[in-house]
Amino acid sequence: MGRLTYSAITSLDGYVADAHGNFDWCEPDEEVHTFINELGRDVGTYLYGRRLYEVMAAWETLDLQDQPPHLKDFAQVWRSADKVVFSKTLENVSTERTLIERDFNPQLVREMKASAERDLTVGGPELAAHTFRAELVDECSFFLAPVVVGGGKRALPTDLRVDLELINERRFKSGFVYLSYRVRDRGHAL
């Protein structure tokens, strides 16, 4: 059985994108990226909403010939995993090992977790909110970027309480901080 982890890079004030939709402030350096690569080796399936999938799909065809080893490694890790995109509007996928699901179906995700040999990761705050509400999230992994953006797209739902237990942490030279939590008590609507 696989665990479902919500993973995000966020600003210190809890946003994945600023008020203008920018997220250039969250680009990880080599040290952080290498750590992300190691975590990704345990992931067998990425669950995405359309927008995050479209950003991540660049890793499928990115010319990596002149790129540093940590980027080449990430591309290999990402390409070797399955992807499921939840989207009503995406016509087709541009990456290998990728399926489209038109609607979020909690039972489908439960079945995916039950049959998984490796872990699953949900990316994107809107899809993550659905998985939190359906009580599917087992862990949360956040990379806090050393920036306050003041508003934008929140990383976490604002109408839900989830009790967590810190299970891992790490500081990086760049000022990024990694925090990993186990879900202790499933979400409750506020």
C-alpha positions as CSV (number, residue, x, y, z in Angstrom):
1,M,0.0,0.0,0.0
2,G,1.3,3.4,-0.9
3,R,1.2,6.6,1.1
4,L,-0.2,9.8,-0.4
5,T,1.9,12.8,0.3
6,Y,1.0,16.4,-0.5
7,S,4.2,18.1,-1.5
8,A,4.7,21.8,-2.2
9,I,7.2,24.5,-2.4
10,T,5.7,27.5,-0.6
11,S,6.6,31.0,0.5
12,L,7.1,31.5,4.3
13,D,3.6,32.9,4.4
14,G,2.1,29.8,2.8
15,Y,1.6,30.6,-0.9
16,V,2.6,28.5,-4.0
17,A,2.3,31.5,-6.3
18,D,2.1,35.2,-5.6
19,A,-0.8,37.5,-6.4
20,H,0.3,37.8,-10.0
21,G,0.6,34.0,-10.5
22,N,4.4,34.1,-10.3
23,F,6.4,31.4,-8.6
24,D,9.9,32.2,-9.9
25,W,10.9,32.9,-6.2
26,C,10.6,29.2,-5.4
27,E,13.2,27.7,-7.7
28,P,15.3,25.3,-5.7
29,D,19.1,25.5,-5.9
30,E,21.3,22.4,-6.4
31,E,21.3,21.3,-2.8
32,V,17.5,21.5,-2.4
33,H,16.9,20.0,-5.9
34,T,19.2,17.1,-5.1
35,F,17.2,16.4,-1.9
36,I,13.9,16.6,-3.8
37,N,15.4,14.1,-6.3
38,E,16.0,11.7,-3.4
39,L,12.5,12.0,-2.1
40,G,11.2,11.5,-5.6
41,R,12.8,8.1,-6.0
42,D,10.0,6.7,-3.7
43,V,7.2,8.1,-5.8
44,G,5.5,5.8,-8.2
45,T,2.6,8.1,-9.2
46,Y,2.2,11.9,-9.3
47,L,-1.4,13.2,-9.1
48,Y,-1.8,16.6,-10.7
49,G,-4.3,19.2,-11.6
50,R,-4.1,20.6,-15.1
51,R,-2.1,23.7,-14.3
52,L,0.7,22.0,-12.4
53,Y,0.8,19.2,-14.9
54,E,1.3,21.7,-17.7
55,V,4.2,23.2,-15.8
56,M,5.8,19.9,-15.0
57,A,5.3,18.4,-18.5
58,A,8.3,20.4,-19.7
59,W,10.5,17.8,-18.0
60,E,9.4,15.3,-20.6
61,T,11.1,17.1,-23.5
62,L,13.5,19.5,-21.9
63,D,16.9,19.4,-23.6
64,L,19.2,18.4,-20.7
65,Q,22.4,17.9,-22.7
66,D,24.1,21.0,-21.2
67,Q,22.3,20.9,-17.8
68,P,23.8,20.1,-14.5
69,P,23.6,16.5,-13.1
70,H,20.9,17.3,-10.5
71,L,18.5,18.5,-13.2
72,K,19.2,15.5,-15.4
73,D,18.5,13.3,-12.4
74,F,15.2,15.0,-11.6
75,A,14.1,14.6,-15.2
76,Q,14.9,10.8,-15.1
77,V,13.1,10.4,-11.7
78,W,10.0,12.3,-13.0
79,R,9.8,10.6,-16.3
80,S,10.0,7.1,-14.7
81,A,6.9,7.7,-12.6
82,D,3.2,7.5,-13.6
83,K,1.1,10.6,-13.8
84,V,-2.6,11.1,-13.4
85,V,-4.0,14.5,-14.4
86,F,-7.4,15.5,-13.0
87,S,-8.9,17.9,-15.5
88,K,-12.2,18.6,-17.2
89,T,-10.5,20.7,-19.9
90,L,-7.3,19.1,-20.8
91,E,-7.7,17.6,-24.3
92,N,-4.7,15.3,-24.3
93,V,-1.4,14.7,-22.5
94,S,2.0,15.4,-23.9
95,T,3.9,13.0,-21.6
96,E,4.5,9.3,-21.4
97,R,3.0,7.2,-18.6
98,T,0.1,9.8,-18.1
99,L,-3.6,9.3,-17.8
100,I,-6.4,11.9,-17.7
101,E,-9.3,11.6,-15.2
102,R,-12.1,14.0,-15.9
103,D,-13.4,14.2,-12.3
104,F,-11.8,13.8,-8.9
105,N,-12.9,10.5,-7.6
106,P,-11.9,9.7,-4.0
107,Q,-12.6,6.0,-4.5
108,L,-10.2,5.8,-7.4
109,V,-7.4,7.4,-5.4
110,R,-8.1,5.0,-2.5
111,E,-7.8,2.1,-4.9
112,M,-4.6,3.6,-6.4
113,K,-3.1,3.8,-2.8
114,A,-4.3,0.3,-1.9
115,S,-2.7,-1.3,-5.0
116,A,0.5,0.9,-5.2
117,E,3.9,-0.6,-4.6
118,R,5.4,2.8,-4.3
119,D,4.1,6.1,-2.8
120,L,1.9,8.7,-4.5
121,T,2.3,12.4,-4.4
122,V,-0.4,15.0,-5.0
123,G,0.7,18.3,-6.3
124,G,-1.2,21.6,-6.7
125,P,-3.3,23.2,-3.9
126,E,-6.7,22.7,-5.5
127,L,-6.3,19.0,-6.1
128,A,-4.7,18.7,-2.6
129,A,-7.7,20.3,-1.0
130,H,-9.9,17.6,-2.6
131,T,-7.6,14.9,-1.2
132,F,-7.6,16.5,2.2
133,R,-11.4,16.7,2.3
134,A,-11.6,13.1,1.2
135,E,-9.2,12.1,4.1
136,L,-6.7,10.6,1.7
137,V,-3.5,12.5,2.6
138,D,-1.1,10.6,4.8
139,E,1.8,13.0,4.9
140,C,2.6,16.6,3.9
141,S,6.0,17.7,2.7
142,F,6.8,21.4,2.4
143,F,9.8,23.3,1.2
144,L,9.6,26.7,2.7
145,A,11.3,29.3,0.5
146,P,12.9,32.2,2.3
147,V,10.4,34.8,0.9
148,V,7.2,36.4,2.0
149,V,5.0,37.2,-1.1
150,G,2.0,38.8,0.7
151,G,-0.8,37.0,-1.1
152,G,-1.7,34.7,-4.0
153,K,-2.6,31.1,-4.3
154,R,-2.6,29.4,-0.9
155,A,-0.8,26.1,-0.5
156,L,-3.4,24.8,1.9
157,P,-7.2,25.0,2.1
158,T,-8.5,27.6,4.5
159,D,-11.7,25.8,5.6
160,L,-10.2,22.6,7.0
161,R,-8.4,21.6,10.1
162,V,-5.8,18.8,9.9
163,D,-3.7,17.8,12.9
164,L,-0.1,17.0,12.0
165,E,3.0,15.4,13.6
166,L,6.4,16.6,12.5
167,I,8.4,13.6,11.3
168,N,11.3,15.2,9.5
169,E,13.0,18.6,9.0
170,R,16.1,19.9,7.3
171,R,17.6,23.3,6.7
172,F,19.5,24.3,3.6
173,K,22.3,26.8,3.0
174,S,20.0,28.8,0.7
175,G,17.5,29.5,3.5
176,F,15.0,26.9,2.3
177,V,13.6,24.7,5.1
178,Y,12.0,21.2,4.5
179,L,9.3,20.1,6.9
180,S,7.6,16.8,6.7
181,Y,4.4,15.9,8.7
182,R,2.4,12.8,9.2
183,V,-1.4,13.4,9.3
184,R,-2.5,12.6,12.9
185,D,-6.2,13.5,12.7
186,R,-8.1,13.7,9.4
187,G,-9.5,17.0,8.2
188,H,-12.5,18.6,9.8
189,A,-14.5,21.4,8.1
190,L,-14.3,24.7,10.0
